[in-house]
């Protein structure tokens, strides 16, 4: 049997980020990878808000949207991002029922690209959608999806015990027979 591609096997959602800044060209490559994802009718409904620690207001705003449990570890990440799906087709003006699916495809590309660059992405659902809409003046045309922390993996020994423990947990995936009908 063939092996799963290394980029898929090596992808990991760390909670211990290094303070090392992500190079601009690498961050651009992540977003370019997302841009090249397939989408229904090539509508490319994904949008991103990117915040770089110490460089812009977006980072602080995104951080302030996170639930406290995520703030405890995400504060170490040098980049925070919010992904969104444009709800309606810009061509027809009607609801695009594939917008969330397509945005997920873009995220898959971004994750594979990050892994290939030795970067780590931890996606989060634990954030305030209402606060994000308010801070970024977003209307109802977007479905806010995942918040993300992006950066290099840090030295686990430099982190508090609760994060060391969380980082050391074994990765688990359901067996195939549990996901097939």
C-alpha positions in Angstrom: 0.0 0.0 0.0 1.2 3.5 -0.8 2.0 5.9 2.0 0.0 9.1 2.7 1.9 12.1 1.4 4.4 13.6 3.9 2.8 17.0 3.8 -0.5 15.4 5.1 1.2 13.2 7.7 3.4 16.0 9.0 0.7 18.7 9.3 0.2 19.5 13.0 -1.7 22.1 15.0 0.9 23.2 17.5 0.1 25.4 20.6 3.8 26.2 21.2 4.8 28.9 18.7 8.3 30.4 18.4 8.5 34.2 18.6 10.4 34.1 15.2 8.6 36.3 12.7 7.2 34.6 9.6 9.0 36.0 6.6 6.7 38.1 4.3 7.5 36.0 1.3 6.4 32.8 3.1 3.2 34.4 4.3 2.5 35.4 0.7 3.1 31.8 -0.4 0.5 30.6 2.1 -2.1 33.0 0.7 -1.1 32.2 -2.9 -1.6 28.5 -2.2 -5.1 29.3 -0.8 -5.7 31.5 -3.9 -5.1 28.5 -6.2 -7.7 26.2 -4.6 -10.5 24.9 -6.7 -14.0 26.4 -6.3 -17.4 26.0 -7.6 -17.8 28.1 -10.9 -14.3 29.4 -10.0 -15.9 32.0 -7.7 -13.1 31.8 -5.1 -15.3 33.0 -2.2 -12.6 33.0 0.4 -11.4 36.2 2.1 -8.7 36.6 4.8 -7.9 39.2 7.4 -4.2 38.9 8.3 -2.6 40.4 11.4 1.2 40.4 12.0 2.4 40.8 15.6 3.9 44.2 16.2 3.2 45.5 12.7 -0.5 46.2 12.5 -3.8 46.8 14.3 -5.3 43.6 12.8 -3.2 41.4 15.0 -4.5 43.0 18.3 -8.1 43.0 17.0 -7.9 39.4 16.0 -6.3 38.5 19.3 -9.1 40.3 21.2 -11.7 38.3 19.4 -10.3 35.0 20.6 -11.7 33.2 23.6 -9.5 33.3 26.7 -8.5 29.6 26.4 -7.1 30.3 22.9 -5.6 33.6 23.9 -3.5 31.7 26.5 -1.4 30.0 23.7 -2.1 32.1 20.6 -0.4 35.1 22.1 2.9 33.4 21.2 2.1 33.2 17.4 3.5 35.9 15.2 0.6 35.8 12.8 -3.2 35.7 13.3 -5.6 35.2 10.4 -9.4 35.1 10.1 -10.9 33.2 7.1 -14.3 34.1 5.7 -16.6 32.8 3.0 -18.5 35.3 0.8 -22.1 34.0 1.1 -23.5 35.2 -2.2 -22.2 34.7 -5.7 -20.8 37.9 -7.1 -22.1 36.8 -10.5 -25.7 35.8 -9.7 -26.2 37.6 -6.4 -27.8 34.3 -5.1 -26.5 32.3 -2.2 -23.4 30.2 -3.0 -24.1 27.0 -1.2 -20.5 25.9 -1.8 -18.8 29.0 -0.3 -17.9 27.3 3.0 -16.8 24.1 1.2 -14.6 26.1 -1.2 -13.1 28.1 1.7 -12.2 24.8 3.3 -10.5 23.8 0.1 -8.5 27.0 0.2 -7.5 26.3 3.8 -6.4 22.8 2.8 -4.0 24.3 0.3 -2.8 26.9 2.8 -2.1 24.1 5.4 -0.1 22.0 2.9 1.9 25.0 1.8 2.6 25.9 5.5 3.8 22.4 6.2 6.1 22.4 3.2 7.7 25.6 4.7 8.1 24.2 8.2 5.3 26.6 9.4 2.5 25.5 11.7 -1.2 26.6 11.5 -3.6 26.1 14.4 -7.2 26.8 13.4 -9.7 27.9 16.0 -13.5 28.1 16.2 -13.2 29.7 19.7 -13.6 33.3 18.9 -16.3 35.9 19.0 -17.9 36.3 15.6 -19.9 39.3 16.7 -16.7 41.0 18.0 -14.9 40.3 14.8 -17.7 41.7 12.7 -17.7 44.8 14.9 -14.0 45.4 14.9 -13.5 44.8 11.2 -16.8 46.4 10.2 -18.0 43.3 8.4 -21.5 43.0 7.1 -23.6 39.9 6.6 -22.1 39.2 3.2 -19.5 37.0 4.9 -19.7 33.8 6.9 -16.8 34.0 9.3 -15.0 30.7 9.4 -11.8 29.9 11.4 -9.4 32.1 13.2 -5.8 30.9 12.8 -2.5 31.2 14.5 0.5 30.8 12.2 4.2 30.6 12.9 7.2 28.4 13.5 7.1 25.7 16.2 8.7 26.8 19.5 10.7 24.9 22.0 8.2 23.1 24.2 10.5 23.3 27.2 10.1 27.1 27.3 6.3 26.9 27.8 4.0 26.5 30.8 3.2 22.9 31.9 -0.4 23.0 30.6 0.8 23.7 27.1 3.6 21.1 27.4 1.0 18.6 28.3 -1.3 19.6 25.5 1.5 19.5 23.0 2.6 16.0 24.0 -0.8 14.4 23.3 -0.7 11.7 20.6 -2.5 12.6 17.4 -5.6 10.6 16.8 -7.7 9.9 13.7 -10.7 7.7 13.4 -10.2 4.5 11.5 -11.6 4.4 8.0 -14.4 2.0 8.9 -15.8 4.7 11.3 -16.0 7.4 8.5 -17.3 5.3 5.6 -21.0 4.5 5.1 
